[in-house]
Amino acid sequence: MDKQELQQKVKAIQSKREVLVRLLAQPELGTLRIDVTQALEEMDDLLAEFAQVFPGTGA
């Protein structure tokens, strides 16, 4: 996998973040809220690490 392909995949992941944020706002989420919160935390960590490895990519 080259750098460009990796950047495209990370951008696709980044675009899905808003779906999790909207899901987290649902009042009837119940115990699934824990999993959604964890997914958001892990996604944010991944995006932060990507930005460190490839600075200036906008991720």
mmCIF file of the N, C-alpha and C atoms, coordinates in Angstrom:
data_MODEL
# 
_entry.id   MODEL 
# 
loop_
_atom_site.group_PDB 
_atom_site.id 
_atom_site.type_symbol 
_atom_site.label_atom_id 
_atom_site.label_alt_id 
_atom_site.label_comp_id 
_atom_site.label_asym_id 
_atom_site.label_entity_id 
_atom_site.label_seq_id 
_atom_site.pdbx_PDB_ins_code 
_atom_site.Cartn_x 
_atom_site.Cartn_y 
_atom_site.Cartn_z 
_atom_site.occupancy 
_atom_site.B_iso_or_equiv 
_atom_site.pdbx_formal_charge 
_atom_site.auth_seq_id 
_atom_site.auth_comp_id 
_atom_site.auth_asym_id 
_atom_site.auth_atom_id 
_atom_site.pdbx_PDB_model_num 
ATOM 1   N N  . MET A 1 1  ? 0.851   -1.156 0.000  1.00 0.00 ? 1  MET A N  1 
ATOM 2   C CA . MET A 1 1  ? 0.000   0.000  0.000  1.00 0.00 ? 1  MET A CA 1 
ATOM 3   C C  . MET A 1 1  ? 0.910   1.236  0.000  1.00 0.00 ? 1  MET A C  1 
ATOM 4   N N  . ASP A 1 2  ? 0.667   2.132  -0.937 1.00 0.00 ? 2  ASP A N  1 
ATOM 5   C CA . ASP A 1 2  ? 1.485   3.341  -0.996 1.00 0.00 ? 2  ASP A CA 1 
ATOM 6   C C  . ASP A 1 2  ? 0.866   4.458  -0.150 1.00 0.00 ? 2  ASP A C  1 
ATOM 7   N N  . LYS A 1 3  ? 1.611   5.537  -0.021 1.00 0.00 ? 3  LYS A N  1 
ATOM 8   C CA . LYS A 1 3  ? 1.197   6.645  0.842  1.00 0.00 ? 3  LYS A CA 1 
ATOM 9   C C  . LYS A 1 3  ? -0.137  7.238  0.400  1.00 0.00 ? 3  LYS A C  1 
ATOM 10  N N  . GLN A 1 4  ? -0.324  7.408  -0.887 1.00 0.00 ? 4  GLN A N  1 
ATOM 11  C CA . GLN A 1 4  ? -1.568  7.997  -1.415 1.00 0.00 ? 4  GLN A CA 1 
ATOM 12  C C  . GLN A 1 4  ? -2.778  7.119  -1.074 1.00 0.00 ? 4  GLN A C  1 
ATOM 13  N N  . GLU A 1 5  ? -2.626  5.822  -1.251 1.00 0.00 ? 5  GLU A N  1 
ATOM 14  C CA . GLU A 1 5  ? -3.724  4.902  -0.942 1.00 0.00 ? 5  GLU A CA 1 
ATOM 15  C C  . GLU A 1 5  ? -4.043  4.932  0.556  1.00 0.00 ? 5  GLU A C  1 
ATOM 16  N N  . LEU A 1 6  ? -3.021  4.974  1.373  1.00 0.00 ? 6  LEU A N  1 
ATOM 17  C CA . LEU A 1 6  ? -3.216  5.047  2.816  1.00 0.00 ? 6  LEU A CA 1 
ATOM 18  C C  . LEU A 1 6  ? -3.931  6.344  3.194  1.00 0.00 ? 6  LEU A C  1 
ATOM 19  N N  . GLN A 1 7  ? -3.547  7.452  2.577  1.00 0.00 ? 7  GLN A N  1 
ATOM 20  C CA . GLN A 1 7  ? -4.203  8.729  2.843  1.00 0.00 ? 7  GLN A CA 1 
ATOM 21  C C  . GLN A 1 7  ? -5.683  8.672  2.470  1.00 0.00 ? 7  GLN A C  1 
ATOM 22  N N  . GLN A 1 8  ? -6.004  8.044  1.356  1.00 0.00 ? 8  GLN A N  1 
ATOM 23  C CA . GLN A 1 8  ? -7.401  7.918  0.931  1.00 0.00 ? 8  GLN A CA 1 
ATOM 24  C C  . GLN A 1 8  ? -8.208  7.092  1.924  1.00 0.00 ? 8  GLN A C  1 
ATOM 25  N N  . LYS A 1 9  ? -7.617  6.018  2.412  1.00 0.00 ? 9  LYS A N  1 
ATOM 26  C CA . LYS A 1 9  ? -8.315  5.180  3.381  1.00 0.00 ? 9  LYS A CA 1 
ATOM 27  C C  . LYS A 1 9  ? -8.542  5.911  4.704  1.00 0.00 ? 9  LYS A C  1 
ATOM 28  N N  . VAL A 1 10 ? -7.550  6.681  5.129  1.00 0.00 ? 10 VAL A N  1 
ATOM 29  C CA . VAL A 1 10 ? -7.693  7.439  6.369  1.00 0.00 ? 10 VAL A CA 1 
ATOM 30  C C  . VAL A 1 10 ? -8.756  8.524  6.200  1.00 0.00 ? 10 VAL A C  1 
ATOM 31  N N  . LYS A 1 11 ? -8.804  9.163  5.052  1.00 0.00 ? 11 LYS A N  1 
ATOM 32  C CA . LYS A 1 11 ? -9.836  10.168 4.798  1.00 0.00 ? 11 LYS A CA 1 
ATOM 33  C C  . LYS A 1 11 ? -11.234 9.529  4.813  1.00 0.00 ? 11 LYS A C  1 
ATOM 34  N N  . ALA A 1 12 ? -11.349 8.318  4.313  1.00 0.00 ? 12 ALA A N  1 
ATOM 35  C CA . ALA A 1 12 ? -12.631 7.617  4.350  1.00 0.00 ? 12 ALA A CA 1 
ATOM 36  C C  . ALA A 1 12 ? -13.041 7.329  5.789  1.00 0.00 ? 12 ALA A C  1 
ATOM 37  N N  . ILE A 1 13 ? -12.083 6.921  6.609  1.00 0.00 ? 13 ILE A N  1 
ATOM 38  C CA . ILE A 1 13 ? -12.359 6.683  8.030  1.00 0.00 ? 13 ILE A CA 1 
ATOM 39  C C  . ILE A 1 13 ? -12.766 7.985  8.701  1.00 0.00 ? 13 ILE A C  1 
ATOM 40  N N  . GLN A 1 14 ? -12.039 9.039  8.398  1.00 0.00 ? 14 GLN A N  1 
ATOM 41  C CA . GLN A 1 14 ? -12.316 10.343 8.996  1.00 0.00 ? 14 GLN A CA 1 
ATOM 42  C C  . GLN A 1 14 ? -13.722 10.819 8.635  1.00 0.00 ? 14 GLN A C  1 
ATOM 43  N N  . SER A 1 15 ? -14.159 10.540 7.433  1.00 0.00 ? 15 SER A N  1 
ATOM 44  C CA . SER A 1 15 ? -15.489 10.988 7.012  1.00 0.00 ? 15 SER A CA 1 
ATOM 45  C C  . SER A 1 15 ? -16.602 10.238 7.747  1.00 0.00 ? 15 SER A C  1 
ATOM 46  N N  . LYS A 1 16 ? -16.308 9.073  8.286  1.00 0.00 ? 16 LYS A N  1 
ATOM 47  C CA . LYS A 1 16 ? -17.313 8.281  9.014  1.00 0.00 ? 16 LYS A CA 1 
ATOM 48  C C  . LYS A 1 16 ? -17.433 8.708  10.477 1.00 0.00 ? 16 LYS A C  1 
ATOM 49  N N  . ARG A 1 17 ? -16.522 9.532  10.954 1.00 0.00 ? 17 ARG A N  1 
ATOM 50  C CA . ARG A 1 17 ? -16.522 9.938  12.357 1.00 0.00 ? 17 ARG A CA 1 
ATOM 51  C C  . ARG A 1 17 ? -17.822 10.628 12.741 1.00 0.00 ? 17 ARG A C  1 
ATOM 52  N N  . GLU A 1 18 ? -18.334 11.461 11.863 1.00 0.00 ? 18 GLU A N  1 
ATOM 53  C CA . GLU A 1 18 ? -19.558 12.209 12.161 1.00 0.00 ? 18 GLU A CA 1 
ATOM 54  C C  . GLU A 1 18 ? -20.747 11.273 12.401 1.00 0.00 ? 18 GLU A C  1 
ATOM 55  N N  . VAL A 1 19 ? -20.757 10.129 11.750 1.00 0.00 ? 19 VAL A N  1 
ATOM 56  C CA . VAL A 1 19 ? -21.827 9.149  11.962 1.00 0.00 ? 19 VAL A CA 1 
ATOM 57  C C  . VAL A 1 19 ? -21.813 8.674  13.414 1.00 0.00 ? 19 VAL A C  1 
ATOM 58  N N  . LEU A 1 20 ? -20.633 8.400  13.939 1.00 0.00 ? 20 LEU A N  1 
ATOM 59  C CA . LEU A 1 20 ? -20.521 7.968  15.332 1.00 0.00 ? 20 LEU A CA 1 
ATOM 60  C C  . LEU A 1 20 ? -20.926 9.073  16.292 1.00 0.00 ? 20 LEU A C  1 
ATOM 61  N N  . VAL A 1 21 ? -20.563 10.310 15.970 1.00 0.00 ? 21 VAL A N  1 
ATOM 62  C CA . VAL A 1 21 ? -20.935 11.435 16.829 1.00 0.00 ? 21 VAL A CA 1 
ATOM 63  C C  . VAL A 1 21 ? -22.457 11.577 16.875 1.00 0.00 ? 21 VAL A C  1 
ATOM 64  N N  . ARG A 1 22 ? -23.099 11.467 15.719 1.00 0.00 ? 22 ARG A N  1 
ATOM 65  C CA . ARG A 1 22 ? -24.572 11.550 15.678 1.00 0.00 ? 22 ARG A CA 1 
ATOM 66  C C  . ARG A 1 22 ? -25.201 10.388 16.424 1.00 0.00 ? 22 ARG A C  1 
ATOM 67  N N  . LEU A 1 23 ? -24.631 9.206  16.289 1.00 0.00 ? 23 LEU A N  1 
ATOM 68  C CA . LEU A 1 23 ? -25.141 8.036  16.995 1.00 0.00 ? 23 LEU A CA 1 
ATOM 69  C C  . LEU A 1 23 ? -25.031 8.222  18.501 1.00 0.00 ? 23 LEU A C  1 
ATOM 70  N N  . LEU A 1 24 ? -23.948 8.801  18.941 1.00 0.00 ? 24 LEU A N  1 
ATOM 71  C CA . LEU A 1 24 ? -23.725 9.037  20.363 1.00 0.00 ? 24 LEU A CA 1 
ATOM 72  C C  . LEU A 1 24 ? -24.776 9.992  20.937 1.00 0.00 ? 24 LEU A C  1 
ATOM 73  N N  . ALA A 1 25 ? -25.328 10.849 20.104 1.00 0.00 ? 25 ALA A N  1 
ATOM 74  C CA . ALA A 1 25 ? -26.338 11.822 20.555 1.00 0.00 ? 25 ALA A CA 1 
ATOM 75  C C  . ALA A 1 25 ? -27.717 11.186 20.719 1.00 0.00 ? 25 ALA A C  1 
ATOM 76  N N  . GLN A 1 26 ? -27.887 9.954  20.278 1.00 0.00 ? 26 GLN A N  1 
ATOM 77  C CA . GLN A 1 26 ? -29.186 9.285  20.390 1.00 0.00 ? 26 GLN A CA 1 
ATOM 78  C C  . GLN A 1 26 ? -29.479 8.949  21.852 1.00 0.00 ? 26 GLN A C  1 
ATOM 79  N N  . PRO A 1 27 ? -30.633 9.365  22.367 1.00 0.00 ? 27 PRO A N  1 
ATOM 80  C CA . PRO A 1 27 ? -30.932 9.133  23.781 1.00 0.00 ? 27 PRO A CA 1 
ATOM 81  C C  . PRO A 1 27 ? -31.202 7.671  24.132 1.00 0.00 ? 27 PRO A C  1 
ATOM 82  N N  . GLU A 1 28 ? -31.601 6.865  23.168 1.00 0.00 ? 28 GLU A N  1 
ATOM 83  C CA . GLU A 1 28 ? -31.967 5.471  23.451 1.00 0.00 ? 28 GLU A CA 1 
ATOM 84  C C  . GLU A 1 28 ? -30.850 4.495  23.123 1.00 0.00 ? 28 GLU A C  1 
ATOM 85  N N  . LEU A 1 29 ? -29.631 4.937  23.202 1.00 0.00 ? 29 LEU A N  1 
ATOM 86  C CA . LEU A 1 29 ? -28.488 4.108  22.813 1.00 0.00 ? 29 LEU A CA 1 
ATOM 87  C C  . LEU A 1 29 ? -28.180 3.018  23.837 1.00 0.00 ? 29 LEU A C  1 
ATOM 88  N N  . GLY A 1 30 ? -28.469 3.280  25.087 1.00 0.00 ? 30 GLY A N  1 
ATOM 89  C CA . GLY A 1 30 ? -28.248 2.284  26.137 1.00 0.00 ? 30 GLY A CA 1 
ATOM 90  C C  . GLY A 1 30 ? -26.780 1.946  26.315 1.00 0.00 ? 30 GLY A C  1 
ATOM 91  N N  . THR A 1 31 ? -26.516 0.649  26.534 1.00 0.00 ? 31 THR A N  1 
ATOM 92  C CA . THR A 1 31 ? -25.145 0.219  26.793 1.00 0.00 ? 31 THR A CA 1 
ATOM 93  C C  . THR A 1 31 ? -24.258 0.290  25.549 1.00 0.00 ? 31 THR A C  1 
ATOM 94  N N  . LEU A 1 32 ? -24.865 0.434  24.389 1.00 0.00 ? 32 LEU A N  1 
ATOM 95  C CA . LEU A 1 32 ? -24.082 0.580  23.159 1.00 0.00 ? 32 LEU A CA 1 
ATOM 96  C C  . LEU A 1 32 ? -23.280 1.882  23.177 1.00 0.00 ? 32 LEU A C  1 
ATOM 97  N N  . ARG A 1 33 ? -23.687 2.821  24.022 1.00 0.00 ? 33 ARG A N  1 
ATOM 98  C CA . ARG A 1 33 ? -22.990 4.107  24.158 1.00 0.00 ? 33 ARG A CA 1 
ATOM 99  C C  . ARG A 1 33 ? -21.510 3.884  24.512 1.00 0.00 ? 33 ARG A C  1 
ATOM 100 N N  . ILE A 1 34 ? -21.236 2.880  25.327 1.00 0.00 ? 34 ILE A N  1 
ATOM 101 C CA . ILE A 1 34 ? -19.850 2.584  25.722 1.00 0.00 ? 34 ILE A CA 1 
ATOM 102 C C  . ILE A 1 34 ? -19.026 2.207  24.488 1.00 0.00 ? 34 ILE A C  1 
ATOM 103 N N  . ASP A 1 35 ? -19.587 1.366  23.634 1.00 0.00 ? 35 ASP A N  1 
ATOM 104 C CA . ASP A 1 35 ? -18.869 0.931  22.434 1.00 0.00 ? 35 ASP A CA 1 
ATOM 105 C C  . ASP A 1 35 ? -18.661 2.079  21.450 1.00 0.00 ? 35 ASP A C  1 
ATOM 106 N N  . VAL A 1 36 ? -19.662 2.927  21.300 1.00 0.00 ? 36 VAL A N  1 
ATOM 107 C CA . VAL A 1 36 ? -19.554 4.061  20.389 1.00 0.00 ? 36 VAL A CA 1 
ATOM 108 C C  . VAL A 1 36 ? -18.497 5.037  20.901 1.00 0.00 ? 36 VAL A C  1 
ATOM 109 N N  . THR A 1 37 ? -18.510 5.285  22.202 1.00 0.00 ? 37 THR A N  1 
ATOM 110 C CA . THR A 1 37 ? -17.509 6.172  22.792 1.00 0.00 ? 37 THR A CA 1 
ATOM 111 C C  . THR A 1 37 ? -16.108 5.617  22.578 1.00 0.00 ? 37 THR A C  1 
ATOM 112 N N  . GLN A 1 38 ? -15.935 4.328  22.789 1.00 0.00 ? 38 GLN A N  1 
ATOM 113 C CA . GLN A 1 38 ? -14.623 3.703  22.583 1.00 0.00 ? 38 GLN A CA 1 
ATOM 114 C C  . GLN A 1 38 ? -14.208 3.787  21.116 1.00 0.00 ? 38 GLN A C  1 
ATOM 115 N N  . ALA A 1 39 ? -15.136 3.562  20.215 1.00 0.00 ? 39 ALA A N  1 
ATOM 116 C CA . ALA A 1 39 ? -14.818 3.650  18.790 1.00 0.00 ? 39 ALA A CA 1 
ATOM 117 C C  . ALA A 1 39 ? -14.355 5.058  18.427 1.00 0.00 ? 39 ALA A C  1 
ATOM 118 N N  . LEU A 1 40 ? -15.022 6.072  18.975 1.00 0.00 ? 40 LEU A N  1 
ATOM 119 C CA . LEU A 1 40 ? -14.609 7.453  18.721 1.00 0.00 ? 40 LEU A CA 1 
ATOM 120 C C  . LEU A 1 40 ? -13.213 7.731  19.267 1.00 0.00 ? 40 LEU A C  1 
ATOM 121 N N  . GLU A 1 41 ? -12.944 7.254  20.465 1.00 0.00 ? 41 GLU A N  1 
ATOM 122 C CA . GLU A 1 41 ? -11.619 7.457  21.060 1.00 0.00 ? 41 GLU A CA 1 
ATOM 123 C C  . GLU A 1 41 ? -10.526 6.798  20.225 1.00 0.00 ? 41 GLU A C  1 
ATOM 124 N N  . GLU A 1 42 ? -10.778 5.581  19.793 1.00 0.00 ? 42 GLU A N  1 
ATOM 125 C CA . GLU A 1 42 ? -9.790  4.863  18.988 1.00 0.00 ? 42 GLU A CA 1 
ATOM 126 C C  . GLU A 1 42 ? -9.610  5.516  17.623 1.00 0.00 ? 42 GLU A C  1 
ATOM 127 N N  . MET A 1 43 ? -10.699 5.996  17.038 1.00 0.00 ? 43 MET A N  1 
ATOM 128 C CA . MET A 1 43 ? -10.617 6.674  15.749 1.00 0.00 ? 43 MET A CA 1 
ATOM 129 C C  . MET A 1 43 ? -9.803  7.961  15.888 1.00 0.00 ? 43 MET A C  1 
ATOM 130 N N  . ASP A 1 44 ? -10.055 8.710  16.961 1.00 0.00 ? 44 ASP A N  1 
ATOM 131 C CA . ASP A 1 44 ? -9.304  9.946  17.191 1.00 0.00 ? 44 ASP A CA 1 
ATOM 132 C C  . ASP A 1 44 ? -7.819  9.649  17.393 1.00 0.00 ? 44 ASP A C  1 
ATOM 133 N N  . ASP A 1 45 ? -7.511  8.580  18.123 1.00 0.00 ? 45 ASP A N  1 
ATOM 134 C CA . ASP A 1 45 ? -6.113  8.185  18.312 1.00 0.00 ? 45 ASP A CA 1 
ATOM 135 C C  . ASP A 1 45 ? -5.463  7.834  16.977 1.00 0.00 ? 45 ASP A C  1 
ATOM 136 N N  . LEU A 1 46 ? -6.163  7.070  16.159 1.00 0.00 ? 46 LEU A N  1 
ATOM 137 C CA . LEU A 1 46 ? -5.647  6.680  14.852 1.00 0.00 ? 46 LEU A CA 1 
ATOM 138 C C  . LEU A 1 46 ? -5.376  7.905  13.985 1.00 0.00 ? 46 LEU A C  1 
ATOM 139 N N  . LEU A 1 47 ? -6.321  8.835  13.964 1.00 0.00 ? 47 LEU A N  1 
ATOM 140 C CA . LEU A 1 47 ? -6.154  10.036 13.145 1.00 0.00 ? 47 LEU A CA 1 
ATOM 141 C C  . LEU A 1 47 ? -5.011  10.903 13.665 1.00 0.00 ? 47 LEU A C  1 
ATOM 142 N N  . ALA A 1 48 ? -4.849  10.980 14.979 1.00 0.00 ? 48 ALA A N  1 
ATOM 143 C CA . ALA A 1 48 ? -3.747  11.752 15.557 1.00 0.00 ? 48 ALA A CA 1 
ATOM 144 C C  . ALA A 1 48 ? -2.400  11.117 15.203 1.00 0.00 ? 48 ALA A C  1 
ATOM 145 N N  . GLU A 1 49 ? -2.314  9.803  15.297 1.00 0.00 ? 49 GLU A N  1 
ATOM 146 C CA . GLU A 1 49 ? -1.074  9.102  14.952 1.00 0.00 ? 49 GLU A CA 1 
ATOM 147 C C  . GLU A 1 49 ? -0.749  9.272  13.470 1.00 0.00 ? 49 GLU A C  1 
ATOM 148 N N  . PHE A 1 50 ? -1.760  9.199  12.635 1.00 0.00 ? 50 PHE A N  1 
ATOM 149 C CA . PHE A 1 50 ? -1.546  9.386  11.197 1.00 0.00 ? 50 PHE A CA 1 
ATOM 150 C C  . PHE A 1 50 ? -1.009  10.789 10.925 1.00 0.00 ? 50 PHE A C  1 
ATOM 151 N N  . ALA A 1 51 ? -1.579  11.788 11.598 1.00 0.00 ? 51 ALA A N  1 
ATOM 152 C CA . ALA A 1 51 ? -1.131  13.161 11.418 1.00 0.00 ? 51 ALA A CA 1 
ATOM 153 C C  . ALA A 1 51 ? 0.318   13.345 11.884 1.00 0.00 ? 51 ALA A C  1 
ATOM 154 N N  . GLN A 1 52 ? 0.733   12.593 12.894 1.00 0.00 ? 52 GLN A N  1 
ATOM 155 C CA . GLN A 1 52 ? 2.124   12.670 13.363 1.00 0.00 ? 52 GLN A CA 1 
ATOM 156 C C  . GLN A 1 52 ? 3.079   12.045 12.357 1.00 0.00 ? 52 GLN A C  1 
ATOM 157 N N  . VAL A 1 53 ? 2.665   10.920 11.795 1.00 0.00 ? 53 VAL A N  1 
ATOM 158 C CA . VAL A 1 53 ? 3.522   10.205 10.853 1.00 0.00 ? 53 VAL A CA 1 
ATOM 159 C C  . VAL A 1 53 ? 3.586   10.930 9.509  1.00 0.00 ? 53 VAL A C  1 
ATOM 160 N N  . PHE A 1 54 ? 2.443   11.473 9.075  1.00 0.00 ? 54 PHE A N  1 
ATOM 161 C CA . PHE A 1 54 ? 2.361   12.180 7.800  1.00 0.00 ? 54 PHE A CA 1 
ATOM 162 C C  . PHE A 1 54 ? 1.882   13.618 8.046  1.00 0.00 ? 54 PHE A C  1 
ATOM 163 N N  . PRO A 1 55 ? 2.732   14.464 8.602  1.00 0.00 ? 55 PRO A N  1 
ATOM 164 C CA . PRO A 1 55 ? 2.309   15.840 8.874  1.00 0.00 ? 55 PRO A CA 1 
ATOM 165 C C  . PRO A 1 55 ? 1.956   16.576 7.582  1.00 0.00 ? 55 PRO A C  1 
ATOM 166 N N  . GLY A 1 56 ? 0.974   17.451 7.700  1.00 0.00 ? 56 GLY A N  1 
ATOM 167 C CA . GLY A 1 56 ? 0.586   18.253 6.541  1.00 0.00 ? 56 GLY A CA 1 
ATOM 168 C C  . GLY A 1 56 ? -0.342  17.550 5.572  1.00 0.00 ? 56 GLY A C  1 
ATOM 169 N N  . THR A 1 57 ? -0.883  16.395 5.966  1.00 0.00 ? 57 THR A N  1 
ATOM 170 C CA . THR A 1 57 ? -1.784  15.687 5.059  1.00 0.00 ? 57 THR A CA 1 
ATOM 171 C C  . THR A 1 57 ? -3.235  16.087 5.268  1.00 0.00 ? 57 THR A C  1 
ATOM 172 N N  . GLY A 1 58 ? -3.522  16.838 6.320  1.00 0.00 ? 58 GLY A N  1 
ATOM 173 C CA . GLY A 1 58 ? -4.877  17.286 6.571  1.00 0.00 ? 58 GLY A CA 1 
ATOM 174 C C  . GLY A 1 58 ? -5.739  16.284 7.289  1.00 0.00 ? 58 GLY A C  1 
ATOM 175 N N  . ALA A 1 59 ? -5.188  15.189 7.749  1.00 0.00 ? 59 ALA A N  1 
ATOM 176 C CA . ALA A 1 59 ? -5.984  14.191 8.463  1.00 0.00 ? 59 ALA A CA 1 
ATOM 177 C C  . ALA A 1 59 ? -6.051  14.512 9.922  1.00 0.00 ? 59 ALA A C  1 
# 
